[in-house]
Amino acid sequence: MTVAERLRARTPTRRWVGLVVAAVAWFALYAVNLPLWDWLVFDVVGLDRDTRLGSGVHFFFYDSVKIALLLVGIIAVGYLFNAVIPS
């Protein structure tokens, strides 16, 4: 038995639980994105929020992660629509 076969949801309930867990994880990651990069860039690294370097580094990392999360969300929603309403 392969890993993919072991992880495949065998019942509709298990599939919905997996979907809810993935959605909660996505929203948690999206919510913690801004405070995480604020803390890392300004407190840990020590860059100043008012300088071009500090705001540029913060913008790059914060928006890169945000865009990646949004792309994952869009792909997941498209996959769900395709699974529910097959063409």
C-alpha positions as a Markdown table, in Angstrom:
| # | Residue | x | y | z |
|---|---|---|---|---|
| 1 | Met | 0.0 | 0.0 | 0.0 |
| 2 | Thr | 1.4 | 3.4 | -1.0 |
| 3 | Val | 1.4 | 6.5 | 1.1 |
| 4 | Ala | -1.2 | 8.1 | -1.2 |
| 5 | Glu | -3.5 | 5.2 | -0.7 |
| 6 | Arg | -3.1 | 5.4 | 3.1 |
| 7 | Leu | -3.8 | 9.1 | 3.1 |
| 8 | Arg | -6.8 | 9.0 | 0.8 |
| 9 | Ala | -10.1 | 9.7 | 2.5 |
| 10 | Arg | -12.2 | 6.5 | 2.6 |
| 11 | Thr | -15.5 | 8.1 | 3.8 |
| 12 | Pro | -17.2 | 11.4 | 3.1 |
| 13 | Thr | -17.0 | 12.4 | 6.8 |
| 14 | Arg | -13.2 | 12.0 | 6.7 |
| 15 | Arg | -13.0 | 14.0 | 3.6 |
| 16 | Trp | -15.0 | 16.9 | 5.1 |
| 17 | Val | -13.0 | 16.8 | 8.3 |
| 18 | Gly | -9.8 | 17.1 | 6.2 |
| 19 | Leu | -11.3 | 20.0 | 4.3 |
| 20 | Val | -12.2 | 21.8 | 7.5 |
| 21 | Val | -8.8 | 21.2 | 9.0 |
| 22 | Ala | -7.1 | 22.5 | 5.9 |
| 23 | Ala | -9.4 | 25.6 | 5.8 |
| 24 | Val | -8.7 | 26.4 | 9.5 |
| 25 | Ala | -5.0 | 26.0 | 8.9 |
| 26 | Trp | -5.1 | 28.3 | 5.9 |
| 27 | Phe | -7.0 | 31.0 | 7.8 |
| 28 | Ala | -4.6 | 30.7 | 10.7 |
| 29 | Leu | -1.6 | 31.1 | 8.5 |
| 30 | Tyr | -3.2 | 34.1 | 6.7 |
| 31 | Ala | -4.0 | 35.7 | 10.1 |
| 32 | Val | -0.6 | 35.3 | 11.6 |
| 33 | Asn | 1.3 | 36.4 | 8.5 |
| 34 | Leu | 1.4 | 40.2 | 9.3 |
| 35 | Pro | 2.3 | 39.9 | 13.0 |
| 36 | Leu | 4.9 | 37.3 | 12.2 |
| 37 | Trp | 6.7 | 39.5 | 9.7 |
| 38 | Asp | 6.3 | 42.5 | 11.9 |
| 39 | Trp | 8.0 | 40.7 | 14.7 |
| 40 | Leu | 10.8 | 39.1 | 12.5 |
| 41 | Val | 11.7 | 42.1 | 10.5 |
| 42 | Phe | 11.4 | 44.9 | 13.1 |
| 43 | Asp | 12.0 | 43.2 | 16.4 |
| 44 | Val | 14.3 | 40.2 | 15.7 |
| 45 | Val | 16.4 | 41.7 | 12.8 |
| 46 | Gly | 16.1 | 45.2 | 14.2 |
| 47 | Leu | 15.2 | 47.1 | 11.0 |
| 48 | Asp | 13.4 | 50.4 | 11.5 |
| 49 | Arg | 9.8 | 50.6 | 10.3 |
| 50 | Asp | 10.2 | 54.1 | 8.9 |
| 51 | Thr | 13.2 | 53.4 | 6.7 |
| 52 | Arg | 13.0 | 52.4 | 3.0 |
| 53 | Leu | 15.1 | 49.3 | 3.7 |
| 54 | Gly | 13.0 | 48.2 | 6.7 |
| 55 | Ser | 9.7 | 48.8 | 4.9 |
| 56 | Gly | 10.9 | 47.2 | 1.7 |
| 57 | Val | 12.1 | 44.0 | 3.4 |
| 58 | His | 8.9 | 43.7 | 5.3 |
| 59 | Phe | 6.8 | 44.3 | 2.2 |
| 60 | Phe | 8.8 | 41.7 | 0.2 |
| 61 | Phe | 8.4 | 38.9 | 2.8 |
| 62 | Tyr | 4.9 | 39.7 | 3.9 |
| 63 | Asp | 3.5 | 40.0 | 0.4 |
| 64 | Ser | 5.3 | 37.0 | -1.0 |
| 65 | Val | 3.8 | 34.8 | 1.7 |
| 66 | Lys | 0.4 | 36.5 | 1.3 |
| 67 | Ile | 0.4 | 35.9 | -2.5 |
| 68 | Ala | 1.4 | 32.3 | -2.1 |
| 69 | Leu | -1.4 | 31.7 | 0.4 |
| 70 | Leu | -3.9 | 33.4 | -1.9 |
| 71 | Leu | -2.8 | 31.2 | -4.8 |
| 72 | Val | -3.1 | 28.1 | -2.7 |
| 73 | Gly | -6.6 | 29.2 | -1.7 |
| 74 | Ile | -7.7 | 29.9 | -5.2 |
| 75 | Ile | -6.3 | 26.6 | -6.5 |
| 76 | Ala | -8.1 | 24.7 | -3.6 |
| 77 | Val | -11.4 | 26.5 | -4.3 |
| 78 | Gly | -11.0 | 25.6 | -8.0 |
| 79 | Tyr | -10.3 | 22.0 | -7.2 |
| 80 | Leu | -13.4 | 21.8 | -4.9 |
| 81 | Phe | -15.6 | 23.3 | -7.6 |
| 82 | Asn | -14.2 | 20.8 | -10.1 |
| 83 | Ala | -14.8 | 17.9 | -7.6 |
| 84 | Val | -18.4 | 19.0 | -6.8 |
| 85 | Ile | -19.4 | 20.1 | -10.3 |
| 86 | Pro | -17.5 | 17.9 | -12.7 |
| 87 | Ser | -17.3 | 19.1 | -16.3 |
